[in-house]
Amino acid sequence: MSKQRTLLHTLTARPTSDGAGVKIQRISGFNIKKFSPFLMIDELQSEENQDYVGGFPPHPHRGIETFSYMLKGHFQHKDSLGNSGELRSGGAQWMASGKGIIHSEMPIMDEGQLHGFQIWINQPSHEKTSRARYADFQPEMVTELELPELGTARILAGKSIINGVPVDSALDKTGVPVNIIDWRASDNQQLEALLDESFNAMIYVYQGSIEISGKTISEGQLGFLSQGDNVSVTALQDSGALVLAGQPIDEPVVHYGPFVMNSMDEINQAINDYNQGLFETYA
């Protein structure tokens, strides 16, 4: 018998900045068990170029995956593996930093609206010592499901059954299985998604408001869902939301800036390796 997921509680995104002064709304979940395997959600949204034009100059990572998704805007990725890719409206990028990578994400646009996300996903300990990897997904590569009762669901990562239709994404390389779905709907349209019952699940609302089990999640809020194998969500107005689900990683999380490891000794080793220029040689 299927078990419906319900809304447990919510978190509200808080304003901050990162990179070269890029303004973002952030939800941090490094020490929240129900957040795992995800670590952080950054939403970038502005119509003013001074809020994003500085971009994210070269910086290191170790021990995490980053998943970037652009609703509107145009950025360029470059890294120490020699990868270069453009992240444009409707597209996505995925990077597993493993034992170390240096990358930059700089705007190609110098005016107009920017709206996108970067999601940090933890890596299990055995992946934190692997070689870095990168892939990008242009808009035409993203699986999209459009139904009258649903609105539009874009399947960015993982596989599921949405409103009775099996769907799969182009991204199947994450260290632990995850689902990332962008759902856009009008008033009273509904999303019915089957998710692995062992996964933690959350929904972040970036536009409008939605209802789950009689409770409302509004723009800028993240809702944590109970365990179960399916979720039913109703849009209360023109709305947009990211559904995030994934296999939890039951390991210690130690976070220091761009590094996420399992112990402080490993953090210190990451800092030393970076300072010695070793991240440049992993390619």
MONORRA-V753641 format. One record per backbone hydrogen bond with DSSP energy under -0.5 kcal/mol. CO is the residue of the C=O (numbers start at 1). NH is the residue of the N-H. If there is no record, write none. Layout:
BEGIN
{{CO & NH} {CO & NH}}
END
This chain:
BEGIN
{{3 & 229} {3 & 230} {6 & 226} {9 & 224} {11 & 222} {14 & 26} {16 & 24} {18 & 22} {19 & 21} {22 & 18} {24 & 16} {25 & 43} {26 & 14} {27 & 41} {29 & 32} {31 & 33} {32 & 35} {32 & 36} {33 & 36} {35 & 38} {37 & 122} {39 & 29} {40 & 120} {41 & 27} {42 & 44} {42 & 118} {43 & 25} {43 & 45} {44 & 116} {46 & 114} {47 & 49} {48 & 51} {49 & 52} {49 & 53} {51 & 23} {52 & 55} {55 & 20} {55 & 57} {56 & 105} {59 & 103} {61 & 101} {62 & 260} {63 & 123} {64 & 97} {64 & 98} {65 & 121} {66 & 68} {66 & 95} {67 & 119} {68 & 93} {69 & 71} {69 & 117} {70 & 90} {72 & 115} {73 & 89} {74 & 108} {74 & 109} {75 & 87} {76 & 106} {77 & 85} {78 & 104} {79 & 82} {83 & 79} {85 & 77} {86 & 88} {87 & 75} {88 & 91} {91 & 70} {92 & 137} {93 & 68} {94 & 135} {95 & 66} {95 & 97} {96 & 133} {97 & 100} {98 & 63} {101 & 61} {102 & 80} {103 & 59} {104 & 78} {105 & 56} {106 & 76} {114 & 46} {115 & 71} {115 & 72} {116 & 44} {117 & 69} {118 & 42} {119 & 67} {120 & 39} {120 & 40} {121 & 65} {124 & 127} {124 & 128} {125 & 128} {127 & 130} {130 & 99} {133 & 96} {135 & 94} {137 & 92} {138 & 141} {138 & 142} {139 & 142} {143 & 155} {145 & 153} {147 & 150} {147 & 151} {149 & 190} {151 & 147} {152 & 184} {153 & 145} {153 & 155} {154 & 156} {154 & 182} {155 & 143} {157 & 180} {158 & 169} {160 & 167} {161 & 163} {161 & 194} {162 & 165} {164 & 166} {165 & 162} {167 & 160} {170 & 172} {171 & 158} {177 & 247} {179 & 245} {180 & 156} {180 & 157} {181 & 183} {181 & 243} {182 & 154} {183 & 241} {184 & 152} {185 & 239} {186 & 189} {189 & 235} {191 & 193} {191 & 233} {192 & 163} {193 & 195} {193 & 231} {194 & 161} {196 & 199} {198 & 248} {200 & 246} {201 & 225} {202 & 244} {203 & 205} {203 & 223} {204 & 206} {204 & 242} {205 & 220} {207 & 240} {208 & 219} {209 & 236} {209 & 237} {210 & 217} {211 & 234} {212 & 215} {215 & 212} {217 & 210} {218 & 221} {220 & 13} {221 & 205} {222 & 11} {223 & 203} {224 & 8} {224 & 9} {229 & 195} {230 & 5} {231 & 193} {233 & 191} {234 & 211} {235 & 188} {239 & 185} {240 & 206} {240 & 207} {241 & 183} {241 & 243} {242 & 204} {242 & 244} {243 & 181} {244 & 202} {245 & 179} {246 & 200} {248 & 250} {249 & 251} {252 & 254} {254 & 261} {256 & 259} {258 & 62} {259 & 256} {261 & 254} {263 & 267} {264 & 268} {265 & 269} {266 & 270} {267 & 271} {268 & 272} {269 & 273} {270 & 274} {271 & 275} {272 & 276} {273 & 278} {273 & 279} {274 & 277} {277 & 280} {278 & 281} {278 & 282}}
END
